[in-house]
Amino acid sequence: MSRDRFGEFQQRSGYRSDVNDEFIPDQTISMTQISGQTSDAQFFSLIDDVKAKIRDLESKTRDVRNLSEKTLTSINDKAFQASRVELEQLNNQVDSEMKQTKQDLEYIQSVCNEPWLSRTQSIARIGRHQTLSKLFASLISQYQQIKHDFYDKSRQRLKRQYLIANPSATEDDIDNAIDNQQISNVFAQAVLSSNRSGDARRVLKDLEDRQQDILNIEQTINELAAMFEQVSGMISQQQEMIDNIELGVEEADVNVMGATSEVAKAVVYRKRARKVSILISLNFINLYLYLSIFFTKFVLLYRFSEFGA
């Protein structure tokens, strides 16, 4: 009995046929389980699944932006820590789902190149895949901007806190301290000399957490930049594939037109040859008739001369 791999894919993807064709995008999808020829129905199911993932990611990135603002504006340690934990969990979830979505797009790209597809089918699939890839690239760009904004605002907050501990510091001193993770050392000295050591320690903990957040954001921004570059490369490959297929179609059209022209010429030559053949045949017939008449007359004259003698 054959194995229903597409049914397995639907089950893994969260698709339920018993709930009005509802799609539940909460589960991780392993698209690599589908093998062989991918029908149009299966292809469109893959496209719809990735669309649902991108829509879900758009919502989650908005939540990341809101939580980032909440973290920046937290006025007490408890609220800050709660927002920070929630933001970290959401960041991890978004990062994981973005990586999975990129893998899904890479799989769909291979589905667009299955050898059994006609040129028209390939162009149609590649076009849909390209549209989806551009949508995902736009999402990455928006998420990058959210991270950049959070990075800039977090850095500005660290600068203000550094100036509290070291009012005479210059802009370069502050930048070097942040880049080299030296701010906590300055605050540690302030803690030792402060009469309000409890408050100072809380400020120091807040500072260390925010500095770690900046490092994490830098890493995320770099990863997003690499992912955006990869998806952009995928889009360029798709356009190149479309151009090559269209060029092949144009060359085929030119060849067909050339062949049609040659056939037309052959028809003309054949008609001309047929006319020449007919003319030659008529000439032979005329010559035959002429000779027949001539010999008939000759025979009659000969017999008449013998009869007269």
Residue, then its C-alpha position, 0 to 999 in steps of 0.5 A: m500500500s502506497r504511503d500518503r506523504f502529503g497527508e503526513f505533511q498536512q498532519r505535521s503542519g497543523y492542517r485539519s480538514d475537519v475544522n472548515d479547512e482551518f490552518i493552525p500554524d503552531q507546529t513545526i513543519s518538516m517539508t523535506q518529507i514530501s518526495g517525488q512529484t509535487s502536484d499543483a495542489q501540494f505546491f499551493s498548500l506549501i505556499d499557503d503554509v508559508k504565507a500563514k507563517i509570515r503573517d504570524l511572524e508579522s504579528k509577533t514582530r509587532d509584539v517585539r516592538n511593543l515589548s522593547e518599548k516597555t522594557l526601555t520605559s520600565i521605571n522599577d527593577k521588577a517591571f524591567q525584569a518581567s518585560r525583559v524575560e518576556l521579550e527574550q522568550l519572544n525574541n527566541q521564538v521569532d528567531s527560530e520561526m524565521k530560520q524555519t521559514k527561510q528553510d521552507l522557502e528553500y524547499i519550495q525553491s527546489v519544488c519549482n525546479e522539478p524536471w517533470l514540470s513544463r516551462t509554463q508551470s515552472i514560471a508560474r511556481i517560481g513567480r509565486h515563490q518570488t513573491l513570497s520571498k520578497l514578502f519575507a525579505s520585507l519582514i526581515s527588513q522591518y524586524q531589523q529596523i525594530k532591532h536597530d531602534f531598540y539598540d539605539k535607544s538602549r545605547q542612549r540609556l546606557k550613556r545617560q547612566y554612565l554619565i551619572a557615575n562619571p559626569s566628566a566623561t566625554e562622548d568618546d569615553i562613553d562609547n569606548a566604555i560601552d563597546n568594551q563592556q567597561i560601564s559595569n566597572v565604573f558603576a562597581q566603583a560607585v557602589l563601593s563608595s556609595n552610602r546607598s549601596g542597595d540602590a546602587r547595586r540595583v542600578l548596577k544589575d540593571l546596567e549589566d542586563r541592558q549591556q547584555d541586551i545590547l550585545n544580544i541585539e548586535q548578534t541578532i542584527n548581524e544574523l538578520a543581515a545575513m538572512f536578508e542577504q541569503v533571501s535576496g540572493m534567492i530572489s535574484q536566482q528566481q529572477e535569473m531562472i525566469d529570465n532563462i526560461e523566457l529566453g528559452v521560450e523566445e528562442a523556441d519561438v524564433n526556431v518555430m518561426g524559422a522552421t515555418s519560414e523554411v516550410a513555406k519556402a519549401v512549399v513554394y519550391r515544391k509548387r514551382a517544381r510541380k509547375v515545371s514538371i507539368l510543363i515538361s510533361l505537356n511538352f513531352i505529350n505535344l512532342y509525342l503527338y507531333l511525332s505520331i502525326f508526322f509518322t502517320k502522314f509519312v506512312l500514308l504518303y509512302r503507301f500512297s506512292e506505292f499504290g500509284a506505282 
